[in-house]
Amino acid sequence: MAAKFGTSGLRGLVGDLTDGTAAAHARAFARHLKSAGFVGEGAAVFIGRDMRASSPEIAAQCAAALFTEGLEPVDCGVVPTPALALHAMGEGAAALMVTGSHIPDDRNGVKFYRPDGEIDKTDEAAISDLAPECRRAQATPRRMRDGSREVTTGFIERYRGFAPDGLLRGMRIGLYEHSSAASGCLAAILEAAEAEVVRLGKSDVFIPVDTEAVSDETRRLAAGWVDSEKLDALVSADGDGDRPLVVDEKGQVIRGDALGLIVARYLGADAVVTPVTSNSGIERGCQAEVSRTRVGSPFVIAGMTEALAEGRQRVIGFEANGGVLTGNPIKAGAVALDALPTRDSALPILCALAAARVAGHSLSAHVSDLRLPVAASDRIENFPTATSQALVAGLSNDAAARDTFFEPLGTVANTDLTDGLRVTLEGGEIIHLRPSGNAPELRVYSEAETEAQAHEVIERTIARIRQYTST
């Protein structure tokens, strides 16, 4: 798989990035920043990375590329993506994060940030156009200054006072550290909020935790720790710390879109922007105006920008993976949070715990009170991108083929082509097929009346896909 821009940054196999492709895109990024007037000669660019084995090499290559183009790379080491973005925006500087997020260790990626936040699709196109002419030898930068302390300290301080007056005091919270770049920050943030933190499962080997399609192994681990450690909740994040994982006191994983809804309600959002993959009950669950987008933070950010232009005062974006973005400065607890228009895992974790405490509920009871339809998601791994794209395109464009495909599952009553293929069956079940933009995977989402039915729909759909594509 050649490296290319997906739903969130440049992604590809490690070999497709270390062969000079990542460096070429970093050099193209530098040229684009200067030509568009975002930065001047000698400007600092903050570089962070996750804990993948390949990330230090890719970060070094990208630093050399930036130095070659007359910018000053600043080494921030292993830090969470939202912390890096927050610090860079505060400094009026660009940033570059080497991470493959939740995808396997044989792959990696690069996320790019302008001084005002994530790059958009126009920026991606400009960088892609410039990259081919940037595949030349890079100069080695002199010893870079270390910006890691400022990045992590600023992120921890951002949330000091978010849960005031000991709101989380007495809560026993498990932290599944694994190999997440956010583990240290999350522990410090929760301890500052007076929660008791039990650190679990730290790994020096990268573990690709996907918070949207949580593996059975991760679910078993989490449920076991909740029981054995007598936890009120267990929390974690993906590899670069921009997607949260929250498990309630019964050992059940809370879906990311439910976390997003909790944030919107707790912070009093007047506008919510979320992809079509998020739960269909979001509109009924909050008072805000809800806009639906394609999957990917650039599309969510574009929707948030429109809401801000309309004068909305509390704009919240979130995805089905649980990552939450804020469009305005928002007061919460004893702090005023600066806008952070990039995915963040700390905010939904804190909001979930604080909202349940304020309501006097357990975490499971608070989620139940949202009264969202039951939803599930999974993925078919190692499924060629071309195959998944052809399948979804064929079913989207041919009603007869679509009816034939779904016939064993039910009769199609409605079709939504916003992103991939999302159908509603006459029985009310929802099935959504979407090729991953980051890896050779086909994402499968469902909604049904019960959890058992939602998972059954997923299983039957995956079996149908395998049957259909093998003929």
Summary of the structure (lengths in Angstrom):
residues: 471
radius of gyration: 21.6
end to end distance: 24.4
largest distance: 64.3
contacts: 1772
relative contact order: 0.11
helix: 39%
strand: 25%
